[in-house]
Each structure stands twice: as C-alpha cells, then as structure tokens.
C-alpha cells in the first residue's frame, strides 16, 4: 500500500506541474489581457455614440426649443451606422436638426458619399426638419444637390425666419472655410432683433463669428481636438495655434476645442462631431450628438 500511495503522489505532483503555466505563458496571457483591454477602450472611445446636452437661456424665447446637432461624420463603410445616429436623434425628440458639414471625407467614392445623404433622408423621414451647411470636405456639387433633394435645407449664405413653439427664430448659414481680415457677415445678413438668431458655420472662427453677434452660433470642425486629457485639462494638441498641452502650459489661452464659449449677447457652441479623420484616435472625447435646449430666461 505504501508503494502504491507513493506512485499516486508522484503522478499527482507531475500532473500539477504540467498544469502550472510557465513564466513565458503568464507573460503572454498578461499581454493578451492588456491588449484586449486597450482594444475595448479604443473601440469605446471611437465607435460608441454619446449625447451631450447643453442648456441656454434667452429672453427672446417664450417656450423651450430643442436643437440636435451632428457634424464631421467623415462617413465610412464601417463607422457608426445611420440607424444608430437616427435612433439617438429620435430619442432626443428635437424641434429641428442641424448638420454642420464634413459628412464625408474629400475623395470618397459615391457609395460612401451616399451614406450622409441617406442619413439626412432618414432624419427627415422621421419628421425632423434638417438645416445643413457644408465643410471643407463635403463640397461636391452632386452631393449638395442630392442632400437638398431629400429635403435638407442647405444654408450656404442663406437665411430663413421660422416659427417654432411660438418663438420666432432666424437661421443663418455659411459655408466659409477661409476668412479674410475684412470678413463681415453684416455685409450679407441683417439680423431681425425680434427673433432669436442662430448662425450655422462649420469652421469655429470665434473672432469673426462673434462679431456678427448671433444669439447662438453653432460650429464643428475641431473633432474636439481628438485626444482630451482627463480631469478637464483640455486637448493634448490645439491645432488652431499649433500648441501642445495648451491648458496646462498656456493658462491665458482660450482653447476653442468643444463646448460653450460666450461672447457679448450670445454664445458659440462647438461640437466634437461623430467621425474619425484621419485616423480613429479619439480618447476621452467620444463621438457625440449634441442636444441644445434653449429655454426662457
């Protein structure tokens, strides 16, 4: 019996040694675990959609108005789908939807260019009016004509006064990519002071657009500067001024990356958009649909 027990014990020890992973196996498993975590974090930051809600007050508003804002889709065959975007807009139940340009990337084929056209059509099909301006990428004449044909109101140097929930709104839209020193929107538009005015522009040129003085200016283009530091420390790189860590190293610099920026008698909102261009490298700055609630003062 003693010899038999000894043999069984040796067999058990041998089996345990075989099951026990080696150091190289442990290192490989840790590497795989870290890689999976990084892939999940990357996917979450670049391909999941959030809703950002902003509330503004105005004495020109008698009843609440809700806007949904989307931009910078930079359409891709494997990006965030139209169904997801449309569903999120429907959940917000806006009074109108603003599309602010760069909905595809310059040079895209017709199949990809069709994606934002279909998206605008889907949103309009759900019963929401769409106002649209173009960016520096989505300027193809066929695209602009097609998106207008599905019912979007293309506001490239256009203005319109509408009534929403008993409020008079004046909507302006421009397609500027470059601004001269003499640029002056007052040369093109005359605001009706009895209306709550909304200016749509892809490029957030704060200096020039704040001079126009719309009650609300809505812009895009920045992609939220792609990578944002935690704890509200701003972007890693500020492209407008070619500056690294602007909020950390340059305290007096206002970084027009995303969010609300006030000016005299109004405010600019910059959305960080939905898509990824040139690469899916977002961090702490997820793709967003912005919802802007304008309520009575």
Beta strands, then each sheet from edge to edge (+ up, - down):
strand 1: 50-58
strand 2: 65-70
strand 3: 96-99
strand 4: 129-132
strand 5: 153-154
strand 6: 158-164
strand 7: 167-174
strand 8: 196-201
strand 9: 216-219
strand 10: 237-238
strand 11: 243-244
strand 12: 259-263
strand 13: 266-270
strand 14: 288-296
sheet 1: 1+ 14+ 2- 3- 4- 5-
sheet 2: 6+ 7- 8- 9- 13- 12+
sheet 3: 10+ 11-
end
